[in-house]
Amino acid sequence: MSLVGAQAPDFELPDQHGSAVRLSSLRGRPVVLAFFPFAFTEVCTGELTAIRDSLIPAVGSGTHVVAVSCDSMFSLRVFADTAGLDFPLVSDFWPHGAVASAYGVFDHERGCAVRGTFVVDTGGTVRWNVVNALPDARDVDDYRRVLSSLGTA
């Protein structure tokens, strides 16, 4: 299922601090929405620290970065603190995987999101997405190229 060209499904989920993150409230700046399977796993940790170290400094405050997992808010808080992640990690824990399902990236057999990334423009339209297999890390340079094509990176 491709969402490119469609309005991004709106959601409101708690971040690692318990604060509500509503996608529609982030309009006005592009959003990189990165679904990841599990906190504390090697590939997920590597991807999210690459976002922290490479993507966020490149895009600055011009782009929102939100990572989504089916882990609990409490697990995400410990994970964020341990890995030094200071951008929103939101919990799609309950109803379990509802947002990942809306984006077509929920693995029902494993009970987790797969590695799906969506770039949402300033008006809430999905402009690009990629889905990688669970063991395959994504390349943050791809995000920068897409954001650059939108004139935001």
C-alpha positions in Angstrom: 0.0 0.0 0.0 1.5 3.3 -1.0 0.4 6.5 0.7 2.4 8.8 -1.6 0.1 11.7 -2.6 -2.5 10.9 0.1 -3.1 12.8 3.3 -1.1 11.2 6.1 -3.3 9.3 8.6 -3.6 11.6 11.6 -2.8 10.2 15.0 -2.2 11.2 18.6 0.2 9.1 20.6 2.2 9.6 23.8 5.9 10.3 23.5 8.6 8.9 25.8 7.7 11.6 28.4 4.0 11.0 28.2 3.3 14.1 26.2 0.7 13.8 23.4 2.1 14.1 19.9 -0.6 14.8 17.2 0.6 14.6 13.6 -1.8 17.3 12.4 -0.4 19.7 15.0 3.0 19.5 13.4 1.8 21.0 10.1 3.8 24.0 8.8 7.0 22.0 8.7 7.8 18.7 7.0 7.7 15.6 9.2 10.0 12.5 8.9 7.9 9.7 10.4 10.1 6.7 11.1 8.5 3.5 12.3 10.9 1.1 14.0 10.4 -2.5 15.4 11.8 -2.6 18.9 13.7 -0.4 21.3 17.1 -1.6 22.4 17.8 -3.7 19.3 21.1 -3.2 17.4 19.7 -2.1 14.1 17.0 0.2 15.6 19.5 1.8 18.0 21.9 2.4 15.0 19.2 3.9 12.9 17.9 6.3 15.6 21.4 7.4 16.6 22.1 8.1 12.9 19.0 10.2 12.8 20.2 12.0 16.0 23.8 12.5 14.7 23.3 13.0 11.0 19.7 13.9 10.0 18.6 16.3 12.8 21.7 18.5 12.6 21.3 18.7 8.8 17.6 19.7 8.8 17.7 21.7 12.1 14.4 23.1 13.3 13.0 23.2 9.7 11.7 19.6 10.0 10.0 17.5 12.7 11.4 14.0 13.3 9.1 11.5 15.0 10.0 7.9 15.6 7.1 5.4 16.2 7.3 2.0 17.9 4.8 -0.4 19.4 6.9 -0.5 22.5 5.4 1.0 25.7 6.0 4.7 26.5 8.0 3.5 29.6 10.3 1.3 27.5 10.8 4.2 25.1 11.7 6.6 27.9 14.5 4.3 29.1 15.6 3.6 25.6 15.7 7.4 24.8 17.6 8.1 28.0 20.1 5.3 27.4 20.8 6.1 23.8 20.7 9.9 24.2 17.7 10.4 21.9 16.0 13.8 22.5 13.5 13.8 19.6 10.0 12.3 20.1 9.7 8.5 20.3 6.0 7.8 20.3 4.3 4.7 21.6 1.8 2.9 19.3 1.3 0.4 22.2 -2.4 0.6 22.6 -4.5 -0.1 20.7 -1.5 -2.2 19.7 -0.1 -1.1 16.3 -3.2 0.9 15.3 -1.1 3.7 13.8 1.4 1.3 12.2 -1.5 -0.5 10.6 -3.0 2.8 9.3 0.3 3.3 7.5 0.5 -0.3 6.3 3.7 -1.1 8.2 2.4 -3.3 11.1 3.7 -6.9 11.1 0.9 -8.9 12.6 3.0 -12.1 13.1 5.7 -10.3 15.1 3.5 -7.7 16.8 5.7 -4.8 15.7 6.1 -2.1 13.1 8.4 -2.8 10.2 11.0 -0.2 9.1 8.7 2.2 7.3 9.6 5.8 6.8 7.2 8.5 5.5 8.0 12.1 4.6 5.0 14.3 5.1 4.9 17.8 3.6 3.9 21.0 5.4 0.2 20.5 4.5 0.0 16.8 5.7 0.5 15.0 2.4 2.8 12.0 2.2 5.5 12.9 -0.4 7.7 9.8 -0.1 8.0 6.6 1.8 10.3 3.5 2.0 9.8 0.2 3.7 12.8 -1.9 4.6 12.8 -5.5 5.9 13.3 -5.9 9.6 17.1 -6.6 9.4 17.8 -3.9 6.9 18.8 -0.4 8.2 17.6 2.7 6.4 19.9 5.3 5.0 19.3 8.8 6.5 20.8 10.3 3.3 17.6 9.3 1.5 15.6 11.4 4.0 17.9 14.4 3.3 17.5 14.0 -0.5 13.7 13.9 -0.2 13.6 16.9 2.2 15.9 18.8 -0.2 13.6 18.1 -3.1 10.8 19.7 -1.0 13.1 22.7 -0.4 13.5 22.1 3.3 16.9 20.6 3.8 
